[in-house]
Amino acid sequence: METIKTASFEYLIGLAKKEPSGGYTFILDGEFYQIEDVLEISKIAEKHGYIVIY
């Protein structure tokens, strides 16, 4: 049986930590990402199999 993962966009943005040097640190399912814009989060979440709720 396949597990369906959902997450709200607001929750995912809350996981992003702003870096003093610019950009954000984002960790999802134990994987670390250095991103420039929080809009990248949706694409990352979908890559992990999440359905993002806006």
DSSP file (Angstrom, degrees, kcal/mol; ACC not computed):
  #  RESIDUE AA STRUCTURE BP1 BP2  ACC     N-H-->O    O-->H-N    N-H-->O    O-->H-N    TCO  KAPPA ALPHA  PHI   PSI    X-CA   Y-CA   Z-CA
    1    1 A M              0   0    0      0, 0.0     2,-0.3     0, 0.0     0, 0.0   0.000 360.0 360.0 360.0 136.2    0.0    0.0    0.0
    2    2 A E        -     0   0    0      1,-0.0     2,-0.4     2,-0.0     0, 0.0  -0.694 360.0-132.5 -90.1 138.0    1.3    3.4   -0.9
    3    3 A T        -     0   0    0     -2,-0.3     2,-0.6     2,-0.0    -1,-0.0  -0.748  13.0-144.3 -89.3 133.2    1.3    6.2    1.7
    4    4 A I        -     0   0    0     -2,-0.4     2,-0.5    46,-0.0    46,-0.1  -0.877  14.8-160.1 -98.7 123.3    0.0    9.6    0.6
    5    5 A K  E     +a   50   0A   0     44,-0.7    46,-2.6    -2,-0.6     2,-0.3  -0.891  11.7 178.8-107.1 130.1    1.9   12.5    2.1
    6    6 A T  E     +a   51   0A   0     -2,-0.5     2,-0.3    44,-0.2    46,-0.2  -0.930   4.3 173.1-125.9 153.5    0.3   15.9    2.3
    7    7 A A  E     -a   52   0A   0     44,-1.9    46,-2.6    -2,-0.3     2,-0.2  -0.969  31.4-116.7-155.6 142.8    1.6   19.2    3.7
    8    8 A S  E  >  -a   53   0A   0     -2,-0.3     4,-2.2    44,-0.2    46,-0.2  -0.556  23.5-127.2 -78.8 148.0    0.3   22.8    3.7
    9    9 A F  H  > S+     0   0    0     44,-2.7     4,-2.5     1,-0.2     5,-0.2   0.884 111.1  55.6 -60.5 -39.0    2.5   25.3    1.9
   10   10 A E  H  > S+     0   0    0     43,-0.3     4,-1.7     1,-0.2    -1,-0.2   0.895 107.0  49.6 -62.1 -40.6    2.4   27.5    5.1
   11   11 A Y  H  > S+     0   0    0      2,-0.2     4,-0.8     1,-0.2    -2,-0.2   0.933 110.9  49.3 -63.3 -45.8    3.8   24.6    7.2
   12   12 A L  H >X S+     0   0    0     -4,-2.2     3,-1.1     1,-0.2     4,-0.5   0.899 108.3  52.6 -63.0 -40.9    6.6   23.9    4.7
   13   13 A I  H >< S+     0   0    0     -4,-2.5     3,-1.3     1,-0.3    -1,-0.2   0.871 102.5  60.9 -61.4 -35.1    7.6   27.6    4.6
   14   14 A G  H 3< S+     0   0    0     -4,-1.7    -1,-0.3     1,-0.3    -2,-0.2   0.732  97.3  59.4 -63.7 -21.5    7.8   27.4    8.4
   15   15 A L  H << S+     0   0    0     -3,-1.1    12,-0.4    -4,-0.8     2,-0.4   0.667  86.1  94.1 -79.6 -16.9   10.5   24.8    8.1
   16   16 A A    <<  -     0   0    0     -3,-1.3     2,-0.5    -4,-0.5    10,-0.2  -0.627  63.7-155.7 -80.8 130.6   12.7   27.2    6.1
   17   17 A K  E     -B   25   0B   0      8,-2.9     8,-2.6    -2,-0.4     2,-0.2  -0.932  16.9-125.8-109.7 123.1   15.2   29.1    8.2
   18   18 A K  E     -B   24   0B   0     -2,-0.5     6,-0.2     6,-0.2     5,-0.1  -0.470  22.6-140.8 -69.3 132.7   16.5   32.4    6.9
   19   19 A E    >   -     0   0    0      4,-2.4     3,-1.8    -2,-0.2    -1,-0.1  -0.763  10.5-133.6 -95.2 139.1   20.3   32.5    6.7
   20   20 A P  T 3  S+     0   0    0      0, 0.0    -1,-0.1     0, 0.0     3,-0.1   0.810 108.9  54.4 -59.7 -29.5   22.2   35.8    7.6
   21   21 A S  T 3  S-     0   0    0      1,-0.3     2,-0.1    -3,-0.0    -3,-0.0   0.502 127.3 -86.6 -83.3  -3.1   24.3   35.4    4.5
   22   22 A G  S <  S+     0   0    0     -3,-1.8    -1,-0.3     1,-0.3     2,-0.0  -0.165  87.6  47.6 112.2 153.1   21.2   35.2    2.3
   23   23 A G  S    S-     0   0    0     13,-0.3    -4,-2.4    -3,-0.1     2,-0.3  -0.285  78.6 -82.5  78.4-166.5   18.9   32.4    1.2
   24   24 A Y  E     -BC  18  35B   0     11,-3.2    11,-2.3    -6,-0.2     2,-0.5  -0.954  17.0-133.4-138.8 153.0   17.3   29.8    3.3
   25   25 A T  E     -BC  17  34B   0     -8,-2.6    -8,-2.9    -2,-0.3     2,-0.4  -0.942  29.9-177.8-103.9 131.5   18.1   26.4    4.9
   26   26 A F  E     - C   0  33B   0      7,-2.8     7,-2.6    -2,-0.5     2,-0.5  -0.996  10.2-170.1-136.1 127.7   15.3   23.8    4.4
   27   27 A I  E     + C   0  32B   0    -12,-0.4     2,-0.4    -2,-0.4     5,-0.2  -0.980   9.6 171.9-121.3 126.4   15.2   20.3    5.6
   28   28 A L  E >  S- C   0  31B   0      3,-2.1     3,-2.1    -2,-0.5    -2,-0.0  -0.992  71.5 -11.9-136.2 126.5   12.6   17.8    4.5
   29   29 A D  T 3  S-     0   0    0     -2,-0.4     3,-0.1     1,-0.3    -1,-0.1   0.845 129.1 -54.5  53.3  37.5   12.5   14.1    5.3
   30   30 A G  T 3  S+     0   0    0      1,-0.2     2,-0.4     0, 0.0    -1,-0.3   0.450 110.8 122.1  80.6   0.1   16.1   14.4    6.6
   31   31 A E  E <   -C   28   0B   0     -3,-2.1    -3,-2.1     2,-0.0     2,-0.4  -0.835  55.1-138.7-100.5 135.8   17.5   15.9    3.4
   32   32 A F  E     -C   27   0B   0     -2,-0.4     2,-0.4    -5,-0.2    -5,-0.2  -0.748  20.6-176.7 -96.6 133.6   19.2   19.3    3.6
   33   33 A Y  E     -C   26   0B   0     -7,-2.6    -7,-2.8    -2,-0.4     2,-0.6  -0.990  19.6-154.4-130.7 139.9   18.6   22.0    0.9
   34   34 A Q  E     +C   25   0B   0     -2,-0.4     2,-0.3    -9,-0.2    -9,-0.2  -0.967  30.9 177.7-108.3 112.7   20.1   25.5    0.5
   35   35 A I  E     -C   24   0B   0    -11,-2.3   -11,-3.2    -2,-0.6     3,-0.1  -0.819  34.2-151.5-120.9 157.5   17.6   27.5   -1.4
   36   36 A E  S    S+     0   0    0     -2,-0.3     2,-0.4     1,-0.3   -13,-0.3   0.768  85.0  27.2 -93.4 -31.4   17.4   31.1   -2.5
   37   37 A D    >   -     0   0    0    -13,-0.1     3,-2.0     1,-0.1    -1,-0.3  -0.993  69.8-131.6-138.3 138.8   13.6   31.6   -2.5
   38   38 A V  T >  S+     0   0    0     -2,-0.4     3,-1.6     1,-0.3     4,-0.4   0.691 101.4  76.7 -64.5 -16.3   10.9   29.9   -0.5
   39   39 A L  T >> S+     0   0    0      1,-0.3     4,-0.5     2,-0.2     3,-0.5   0.700  82.2  68.0 -67.2 -16.4    8.9   29.3   -3.7
   40   40 A E  H <> S+     0   0    0     -3,-2.0     4,-1.8     1,-0.2    -1,-0.3   0.684  81.0  80.3 -71.0 -17.7   11.4   26.4   -4.4
   41   41 A I  H <> S+     0   0    0     -3,-1.6     4,-2.8     1,-0.2     5,-0.2   0.871  84.8  56.1 -61.8 -40.4    9.9   24.5   -1.5
   42   42 A S  H <> S+     0   0    0     -3,-0.5     4,-2.5    -4,-0.4    -1,-0.2   0.925 107.9  48.0 -58.6 -45.8    6.8   23.3   -3.4
   43   43 A K  H  X S+     0   0    0     -4,-0.5     4,-1.8     1,-0.2    -1,-0.2   0.899 112.7  48.8 -63.1 -41.1    9.0   21.7   -6.1
   44   44 A I  H  X S+     0   0    0     -4,-1.8     4,-1.3     2,-0.2    -2,-0.2   0.930 111.5  49.4 -64.0 -46.0   11.2   20.0   -3.5
   45   45 A A  H  <>S+     0   0    0     -4,-2.8     5,-2.5     1,-0.2     3,-0.4   0.905 110.0  50.5 -62.0 -42.2    8.1   18.7   -1.6
   46   46 A E  H ><5S+     0   0    0     -4,-2.5     3,-1.5     1,-0.2    -1,-0.2   0.868 105.5  56.9 -63.8 -35.6    6.6   17.3   -4.7
   47   47 A K  H 3<5S+     0   0    0     -4,-1.8    -1,-0.2     1,-0.3    -2,-0.2   0.825 105.2  52.5 -62.9 -30.9   10.0   15.5   -5.5
   48   48 A H  T 3<5S-     0   0    0     -4,-1.3    -1,-0.3    -3,-0.4    -2,-0.2   0.399 127.9-101.2 -84.9   2.2    9.6   13.9   -2.1
   49   49 A G  T < 5S+     0   0    0     -3,-1.5   -44,-0.7     1,-0.3     2,-0.2   0.604  73.7 144.3  91.2  12.5    6.1   12.7   -3.0
   50   50 A Y  E   < -a    5   0A   0     -5,-2.5     2,-0.6    -6,-0.1    -1,-0.3  -0.574  47.3-139.7 -84.0 146.7    4.1   15.3   -1.1
   51   51 A I  E     -a    6   0A   0    -46,-2.6   -44,-1.9    -2,-0.2     2,-0.5  -0.948  26.4-143.1 -97.8 118.6    0.8   16.8   -2.3
   52   52 A V  E     -a    7   0A   0     -2,-0.6     2,-0.5   -46,-0.2   -44,-0.2  -0.734   7.7-152.3 -91.2 128.0    1.2   20.5   -1.3
   53   53 A I  E      a    8   0A   0    -46,-2.6   -44,-2.7    -2,-0.5   -43,-0.3  -0.876 360.0 360.0-101.3 125.0   -2.0   22.1   -0.1
   54   54 A Y              0   0    0     -2,-0.5    -1,-0.1   -46,-0.2   -46,-0.1   0.414 360.0 360.0 -99.3 360.0   -2.2   25.9   -0.7
